[in-house]
Amino acid sequence: MTSTRQAQHARTHQNLLDATVRCLVEFGYAGTTTQRVQERAGVSRGALLHHFGSKQELFVAAIHHVAEGQLARVREEVRADSLRELVAALRASMSGPLYLAGLELWMGARTDPALHASLVPAERELGRELRAAFAEVWPSEEDSRVAFDSLLVLLRGLALTSVLREDEALADAIVERWLAGRV
């Protein structure tokens, strides 16, 4: 394959994954069809099938695409000198299209064994990165696991409920309470 063809192949592949993320955000896991992805990506059915032979293959690739994007965002944003900065960076990373698409894939993985098998390693890698950042700003090794896990549960819960929440100040107050109480 020439470098021009390789570049076109890579662009189409990326375009299909980006279209999948957009569909997951707009239509949810159940409403994301290969037809919708194909239309959003502006490619032929043959091009889609050349890159992804099935919806399952597309979703497995989307898991890796989302995880890589989240890891890049975490690496970029989660350089913090204080717990407060880290919490703010984590909270920011748990928003936006990649995060919403990831949530949709999490829900799909609940009942899809292949999706689940792909999601677990990607989430573990992300978890390792987050734990390492947390260890830099959390003073006590003794309770760090409980503190870290409670923070992630709190922030994920806030991210999920943000869809229904009208008062963002309440979420801010909840995070402040966690910071003040330190678990």
Phi and psi restraints in degrees (value plus and minus 20) as a CYANA .aco file:
   2 THR   PHI     -92.4   -52.4
   2 THR   PSI     143.7   183.7
   3 SER   PHI     -84.4   -44.4
   3 SER   PSI     -52.0   -12.0
   4 THR   PHI     -85.2   -45.2
   4 THR   PSI     -64.7   -24.7
   5 ARG   PHI     -86.4   -46.4
   5 ARG   PSI     -58.4   -18.4
   6 GLN   PHI     -84.0   -44.0
   6 GLN   PSI     -61.5   -21.5
   7 ALA   PHI     -84.6   -44.6
   7 ALA   PSI     -62.8   -22.8
   8 GLN   PHI     -83.5   -43.5
   8 GLN   PSI     -61.4   -21.4
   9 HIS   PHI     -80.8   -40.8
   9 HIS   PSI     -65.9   -25.9
  10 ALA   PHI     -84.7   -44.7
  10 ALA   PSI     -60.4   -20.4
  11 ARG   PHI     -84.0   -44.0
  11 ARG   PSI     -63.5   -23.5
  12 THR   PHI     -84.7   -44.7
  12 THR   PSI     -62.5   -22.5
  13 HIS   PHI     -79.4   -39.4
  13 HIS   PSI     -68.9   -28.9
  14 GLN   PHI     -82.4   -42.4
  14 GLN   PSI     -63.0   -23.0
  15 ASN   PHI     -80.5   -40.5
  15 ASN   PSI     -61.8   -21.8
  16 LEU   PHI     -84.9   -44.9
  16 LEU   PSI     -60.7   -20.7
  17 LEU   PHI     -88.7   -48.7
  17 LEU   PSI     -60.4   -20.4
  18 ASP   PHI     -83.2   -43.2
  18 ASP   PSI     -60.8   -20.8
  19 ALA   PHI     -84.7   -44.7
  19 ALA   PSI     -56.9   -16.9
  20 THR   PHI     -83.3   -43.3
  20 THR   PSI     -64.0   -24.0
  21 VAL   PHI     -80.0   -40.0
  21 VAL   PSI     -66.7   -26.7
  22 ARG   PHI     -80.0   -40.0
  22 ARG   PSI     -61.3   -21.3
  23 CYS   PHI     -87.0   -47.0
  23 CYS   PSI     -62.0   -22.0
  24 LEU   PHI     -79.9   -39.9
  24 LEU   PSI     -61.0   -21.0
  25 VAL   PHI     -88.4   -48.4
  25 VAL   PSI     -64.0   -24.0
  26 GLU   PHI     -98.4   -58.4
  26 GLU   PSI     -61.8   -21.8
  27 PHE   PHI    -131.5   -91.5
  27 PHE   PSI     -29.8    10.2
  28 GLY   PHI      60.4   100.4
  28 GLY   PSI     154.4   194.4
  29 TYR   PHI     -81.6   -41.6
  29 TYR   PSI     -70.4   -30.4
  30 ALA   PHI     -86.0   -46.0
  30 ALA   PSI     -51.3   -11.3
  31 GLY   PHI    -110.2   -70.2
  31 GLY   PSI     -22.5    17.5
  32 THR   PHI    -107.2   -67.2
  32 THR   PSI      89.3   129.3
  33 THR   PHI    -130.0   -90.0
  33 THR   PSI     140.7   180.7
  34 THR   PHI     -84.3   -44.3
  34 THR   PSI     -53.2   -13.2
  35 GLN   PHI     -81.6   -41.6
  35 GLN   PSI     -65.6   -25.6
  36 ARG   PHI     -84.0   -44.0
  36 ARG   PSI     -63.1   -23.1
  37 VAL   PHI     -82.0   -42.0
  37 VAL   PSI     -65.6   -25.6
  38 GLN   PHI     -78.3   -38.3
  38 GLN   PSI     -65.7   -25.7
  39 GLU   PHI     -84.5   -44.5
  39 GLU   PSI     -64.9   -24.9
  40 ARG   PHI     -84.8   -44.8
  40 ARG   PSI     -54.0   -14.0
  41 ALA   PHI    -100.8   -60.8
  41 ALA   PSI     -37.6     2.4
  42 GLY   PHI      49.6    89.6
  42 GLY   PSI      18.8    58.8
  43 VAL   PHI    -142.3  -102.3
  43 VAL   PSI     145.3   185.3
  44 SER   PHI     -98.4   -58.4
  44 SER   PSI     144.3   184.3
  45 ARG   PHI     -79.7   -39.7
  45 ARG   PSI     -60.2   -20.2
  46 GLY   PHI     -81.7   -41.7
  46 GLY   PSI     -60.3   -20.3
  47 ALA   PHI     -85.1   -45.1
  47 ALA   PSI     -63.1   -23.1
  48 LEU   PHI     -79.6   -39.6
  48 LEU   PSI     -68.5   -28.5
  49 LEU   PHI     -88.4   -48.4
  49 LEU   PSI     -46.3    -6.3
  50 HIS   PHI     -85.2   -45.2
  50 HIS   PSI     -58.0   -18.0
  51 HIS   PHI    -106.3   -66.3
  51 HIS   PSI     -58.3   -18.3
  52 PHE   PHI    -159.0  -119.0
  52 PHE   PSI      92.1   132.1
  53 GLY   PHI     -91.5   -51.5
  53 GLY   PSI     -34.6     5.4
  54 SER   PHI    -174.5  -134.5
  54 SER   PSI     146.3   186.3
  55 LYS   PHI     -82.0   -42.0
  55 LYS   PSI     -58.2   -18.2
  56 GLN   PHI     -82.5   -42.5
  56 GLN   PSI     -63.4   -23.4
  57 GLU   PHI     -81.6   -41.6
  57 GLU   PSI     -59.8   -19.8
  58 LEU   PHI     -83.1   -43.1
  58 LEU   PSI     -64.8   -24.8
  59 PHE   PHI     -89.0   -49.0
  59 PHE   PSI     -56.5   -16.5
  60 VAL   PHI     -83.7   -43.7
  60 VAL   PSI     -63.5   -23.5
  61 ALA   PHI     -84.9   -44.9
  61 ALA   PSI     -56.5   -16.5
  62 ALA   PHI     -83.9   -43.9
  62 ALA   PSI     -56.8   -16.8
  63 ILE   PHI     -78.1   -38.1
  63 ILE   PSI     -67.0   -27.0
  64 HIS   PHI     -87.4   -47.4
  64 HIS   PSI     -58.5   -18.5
  65 HIS   PHI     -82.4   -42.4
  65 HIS   PSI     -66.7   -26.7
  66 VAL   PHI     -84.7   -44.7
  66 VAL   PSI     -65.3   -25.3
  67 ALA   PHI     -81.8   -41.8
  67 ALA   PSI     -63.4   -23.4
  68 GLU   PHI     -82.6   -42.6
  68 GLU   PSI     -61.0   -21.0
  69 GLY   PHI     -85.5   -45.5
  69 GLY   PSI     -61.4   -21.4
  70 GLN   PHI     -86.9   -46.9
  70 GLN   PSI     -61.5   -21.5
  71 LEU   PHI     -81.0   -41.0
  71 LEU   PSI     -63.9   -23.9
  72 ALA   PHI     -81.8   -41.8
  72 ALA   PSI     -61.4   -21.4
  73 ARG   PHI     -87.0   -47.0
  73 ARG   PSI     -62.2   -22.2
  74 VAL   PHI     -83.6   -43.6
  74 VAL   PSI     -65.0   -25.0
  75 ARG   PHI     -81.8   -41.8
  75 ARG   PSI     -54.5   -14.5
  76 GLU   PHI     -95.8   -55.8
  76 GLU   PSI     -62.4   -22.4
  77 GLU   PHI    -114.2   -74.2
  77 GLU   PSI     -44.8    -4.8
  78 VAL   PHI    -117.1   -77.1
  78 VAL   PSI      22.0    62.0
  79 ARG   PHI    -118.9   -78.9
  79 ARG   PSI      74.1   114.1
  80 ALA   PHI    -143.0  -103.0
  80 ALA   PSI     127.5   167.5
  81 ASP   PHI    -119.8   -79.8
  81 ASP   PSI     -30.7     9.3
  82 SER   PHI    -160.2  -120.2
  82 SER   PSI     141.1   181.1
  83 LEU   PHI     -80.1   -40.1
  83 LEU   PSI     -62.3   -22.3
  84 ARG   PHI     -79.3   -39.3
  84 ARG   PSI     -64.5   -24.5
  85 GLU   PHI     -84.6   -44.6
  85 GLU   PSI     -60.5   -20.5
  86 LEU   PHI     -84.0   -44.0
  86 LEU   PSI     -65.5   -25.5
  87 VAL   PHI     -80.7   -40.7
  87 VAL   PSI     -62.7   -22.7
  88 ALA   PHI     -82.7   -42.7
  88 ALA   PSI     -61.9   -21.9
  89 ALA   PHI     -86.4   -46.4
  89 ALA   PSI     -62.4   -22.4
  90 LEU   PHI     -83.8   -43.8
  90 LEU   PSI     -62.5   -22.5
  91 ARG   PHI     -81.7   -41.7
  91 ARG   PSI     -61.6   -21.6
  92 ALA   PHI     -84.8   -44.8
  92 ALA   PSI     -56.1   -16.1
  93 SER   PHI     -92.3   -52.3
  93 SER   PSI     -36.2     3.8
  94 MET   PHI    -119.2   -79.2
  94 MET   PSI      28.7    68.7
  95 SER   PHI    -173.3  -133.3
  95 SER   PSI     149.9   189.9
  96 GLY   PHI      68.9   108.9
  96 GLY   PSI     154.1   194.1
  97 PRO   PHI     -79.6   -39.6
  97 PRO   PSI     -62.0   -22.0
  98 LEU   PHI     -82.9   -42.9
  98 LEU   PSI     -62.2   -22.2
  99 TYR   PHI     -86.3   -46.3
  99 TYR   PSI     -64.1   -24.1
 100 LEU   PHI     -82.5   -42.5
 100 LEU   PSI     -61.8   -21.8
 101 ALA   PHI     -82.8   -42.8
 101 ALA   PSI     -60.4   -20.4
 102 GLY   PHI     -80.7   -40.7
 102 GLY   PSI     -60.6   -20.6
 103 LEU   PHI     -82.3   -42.3
 103 LEU   PSI     -61.1   -21.1
 104 GLU   PHI     -82.4   -42.4
 104 GLU   PSI     -61.1   -21.1
 105 LEU   PHI     -88.2   -48.2
 105 LEU   PSI     -55.1   -15.1
 106 TRP   PHI     -78.6   -38.6
 106 TRP   PSI     -66.4   -26.4
 107 MET   PHI     -84.6   -44.6
 107 MET   PSI     -59.4   -19.4
 108 GLY   PHI     -84.6   -44.6
 108 GLY   PSI     -56.2   -16.2
 109 ALA   PHI     -88.2   -48.2
 109 ALA   PSI     -38.5     1.5
 110 ARG   PHI     -79.5   -39.5
 110 ARG   PSI     -55.0   -15.0
 111 THR   PHI    -138.7   -98.7
 111 THR   PSI     -21.3    18.7
 112 ASP   PHI    -134.4   -94.4
 112 ASP   PSI      85.8   125.8
 113 PRO   PHI     -79.0   -39.0
 113 PRO   PSI     -58.0   -18.0
 114 ALA   PHI     -87.8   -47.8
 114 ALA   PSI     -60.4   -20.4
 115 LEU   PHI     -84.5   -44.5
 115 LEU   PSI     -63.1   -23.1
 116 HIS   PHI     -80.0   -40.0
 116 HIS   PSI     -65.5   -25.5
 117 ALA   PHI     -82.6   -42.6
 117 ALA   PSI     -52.8   -12.8
 118 SER   PHI    -100.3   -60.3
 118 SER   PSI     -52.3   -12.3
 119 LEU   PHI     -92.0   -52.0
 119 LEU   PSI     -59.1   -19.1
 120 VAL   PHI     -77.8   -37.8
 120 VAL   PSI     -71.4   -31.4
 121 PRO   PHI     -83.9   -43.9
 121 PRO   PSI     -57.3   -17.3
 122 ALA   PHI     -84.6   -44.6
 122 ALA   PSI     -62.6   -22.6
 123 GLU   PHI     -90.1   -50.1
 123 GLU   PSI     -53.7   -13.7
 124 ARG   PHI     -85.1   -45.1
 124 ARG   PSI     -60.2   -20.2
 125 GLU   PHI     -84.3   -44.3
 125 GLU   PSI     -63.9   -23.9
 126 LEU   PHI     -81.8   -41.8
 126 LEU   PSI     -62.6   -22.6
 127 GLY   PHI     -80.0   -40.0
 127 GLY   PSI     -61.3   -21.3
 128 ARG   PHI     -81.0   -41.0
 128 ARG   PSI     -63.6   -23.6
 129 GLU   PHI     -82.4   -42.4
 129 GLU   PSI     -64.2   -24.2
 130 LEU   PHI     -87.3   -47.3
 130 LEU   PSI     -61.2   -21.2
 131 ARG   PHI     -81.1   -41.1
 131 ARG   PSI     -61.0   -21.0
 132 ALA   PHI     -83.3   -43.3
 132 ALA   PSI     -62.5   -22.5
 133 ALA   PHI     -84.9   -44.9
 133 ALA   PSI     -59.8   -19.8
 134 PHE   PHI     -85.2   -45.2
 134 PHE   PSI     -60.6   -20.6
 135 ALA   PHI     -81.8   -41.8
 135 ALA   PSI     -46.3    -6.3
 136 GLU   PHI     -88.8   -48.8
 136 GLU   PSI     -47.3    -7.3
 137 VAL   PHI    -137.3   -97.3
 137 VAL   PSI     -27.4    12.6
 138 TRP   PHI    -114.5   -74.5
 138 TRP   PSI     103.4   143.4
 139 PRO   PHI     -93.9   -53.9
 139 PRO   PSI     -44.9    -4.9
 140 SER   PHI    -134.0   -94.0
 140 SER   PSI     103.2   143.2
 141 GLU   PHI     -93.3   -53.3
 141 GLU   PSI     -47.0    -7.0
 142 GLU   PHI     -77.1   -37.1
 142 GLU   PSI     -66.1   -26.1
 143 ASP   PHI    -134.3   -94.3
 143 ASP   PSI      -1.3    38.7
 144 SER   PHI     -86.6   -46.6
 144 SER   PSI     -55.9   -15.9
 145 ARG   PHI     -85.4   -45.4
 145 ARG   PSI     -65.8   -25.8
 146 VAL   PHI     -83.8   -43.8
 146 VAL   PSI     -62.9   -22.9
 147 ALA   PHI     -82.6   -42.6
 147 ALA   PSI     -66.6   -26.6
 148 PHE   PHI     -83.7   -43.7
 148 PHE   PSI     -70.2   -30.2
 149 ASP   PHI     -83.9   -43.9
 149 ASP   PSI     -58.3   -18.3
 150 SER   PHI     -86.1   -46.1
 150 SER   PSI     -56.4   -16.4
 151 LEU   PHI     -84.4   -44.4
 151 LEU   PSI     -66.6   -26.6
 152 LEU   PHI     -82.7   -42.7
 152 LEU   PSI     -62.5   -22.5
 153 VAL   PHI     -81.1   -41.1
 153 VAL   PSI     -64.9   -24.9
 154 LEU   PHI     -80.4   -40.4
 154 LEU   PSI     -71.1   -31.1
 155 LEU   PHI     -87.2   -47.2
 155 LEU   PSI     -58.2   -18.2
 156 ARG   PHI     -85.1   -45.1
 156 ARG   PSI     -61.3   -21.3
 157 GLY   PHI     -82.0   -42.0
 157 GLY   PSI     -62.9   -22.9
 158 LEU   PHI     -83.8   -43.8
 158 LEU   PSI     -59.0   -19.0
 159 ALA   PHI     -84.1   -44.1
 159 ALA   PSI     -63.0   -23.0
 160 LEU   PHI     -85.1   -45.1
 160 LEU   PSI     -65.3   -25.3
 161 THR   PHI     -98.6   -58.6
 161 THR   PSI     -29.0    11.0
 162 SER   PHI     -82.5   -42.5
 162 SER   PSI     -44.3    -4.3
 163 VAL   PHI     -81.4   -41.4
 163 VAL   PSI     -52.7   -12.7
 164 LEU   PHI    -124.7   -84.7
 164 LEU   PSI     -34.6     5.4
 165 ARG   PHI     -99.4   -59.4
 165 ARG   PSI     112.7   152.7
 166 GLU   PHI    -117.9   -77.9
 166 GLU   PSI     -42.1    -2.1
 167 ASP   PHI    -132.2   -92.2
 167 ASP   PSI      76.9   116.9
 168 GLU   PHI     -87.5   -47.5
 168 GLU   PSI     -41.1    -1.1
 169 ALA   PHI     -82.4   -42.4
 169 ALA   PSI     -52.0   -12.0
 170 LEU   PHI     -83.9   -43.9
 170 LEU   PSI     -63.6   -23.6
 171 ALA   PHI     -82.2   -42.2
 171 ALA   PSI     -61.7   -21.7
 172 ASP   PHI     -80.0   -40.0
 172 ASP   PSI     -62.6   -22.6
 173 ALA   PHI     -85.9   -45.9
 173 ALA   PSI     -56.4   -16.4
 174 ILE   PHI     -85.1   -45.1
 174 ILE   PSI     -64.0   -24.0
 175 VAL   PHI     -84.3   -44.3
 175 VAL   PSI     -62.5   -22.5
 176 GLU   PHI     -79.6   -39.6
 176 GLU   PSI     -60.8   -20.8
 177 ARG   PHI     -82.9   -42.9
 177 ARG   PSI     -62.6   -22.6
 178 TRP   PHI     -81.6   -41.6
 178 TRP   PSI     -65.7   -25.7
 179 LEU   PHI     -82.5   -42.5
 179 LEU   PSI     -60.8   -20.8
 180 ALA   PHI     -90.7   -50.7
 180 ALA   PSI     -59.1   -19.1
 181 GLY   PHI    -105.6   -65.6
 181 GLY   PSI     -38.0     2.0
 182 ARG   PHI      27.4    67.4
 182 ARG   PSI      25.7    65.7
